[in-house]
């Protein structure tokens, strides 16, 4: 059965963004826009994960988290905090949060964190892609991506990527051979509210290509004219 996730978030655009992308990944999603409603939903139904905003109408995220833990609800929680709000992060972790994200964030990073939290809190569940050490890993050709620790290996050597380059590559590698539009990459990695143009996507993909072309020929990013990009595995030429 698919994992179930409760999103408690009052900002409609962000709630839709999270709901859409998590649904695309196969999760079952329920959204609550009011703090009190979110608490009642979390108490009445079992969920595998809760994504909890701190600033909410009616009851803030800290109050919700505290009440859940007081009532013995052990559902893992990822809190959403404002940028540079270190005190919120510390307070949330003290109340029992399992992880946090600072706004604004790329959806690809959030998806990786969701996967990591679910794996940590449900260790008995089988994972389709794991390293010998138990870490989740995506492999395409000579490329290996470890989303939990933000690491990319090419032919066994670490490839340094900027954060947005990593998120673009992670989104593509999770959909090998599938055409991903520029709009999809823009919305997932930069968010619906990003005011830059699609040229930003092209620049990051161009940089990724140069790094992937070094010392390997089994994976590449193809351009689909007028549409977007896809990551493909190619046969090594001898």
C-alpha positions, 0 to 999 in steps of 0.5 A: 500500500502507498504511504499516506501523508498529511500536509498541514499548510495554510498557504494554498500555492505551497499546499498544492505544490506539495500535494501534486508532487507527492501524489506524482510520487505515489503517496496518498495525500490529505491536506488541512489548512487550519491548525485545529483541523490538522490536529484533529485529522492527525489524531483521528487517522493514522498517517505514515508522515506529517508535513507541518507548517509552523505558522498556522491559523488557530493553532501553530505547528509547535502546539500541534506537535506538542499535543501529538507527542503528549497523546502518544502519536509517534507519526514522523513529522517534517516541519516547515520553517522560515529562512534563517529561523534557527530558533524555530528549528531547535524548538521543533526538534525539541518538541519531537520533529524528525526533520525540517525544511526552510522556505523557500525550498526545492521540491526535489529536496523535499521528496528526498527528505520524505524518503529519508524520514520514511526509511528511518522510521520504517526500517522494516520496509523493503526498499527497491534501490539500496546500497550494501550499507542500506542507503537508498541509491539511484543508478543509471549507467556509471552514475550513482546518486545518494539522495539521503546524503546529497552525494553523486558518484560518477565512475566511483568518483564524487562529482561536486554539484551546486544544490539546484544542479543536484535537485535537477539531476535527482528529478531526472534520474528518478524518471530515466527515459521520460521527457521532463518539461522545463516547466516541470523542472522550474516548478519542482526545483525552483517553486511556482513563485520563482520569477526567473525564466526557463533560461535558468533551467537551461543553464543548470542542465548545460552545467550538468551535461559538462560534468556528466560527460567527464570520464563516462559515456553511459548516461547523458541528458538529451534535449527534446526541442521545444519540450524539455529534457530526459536522462538516458542510459546509453551503451558503452562504445568499445 
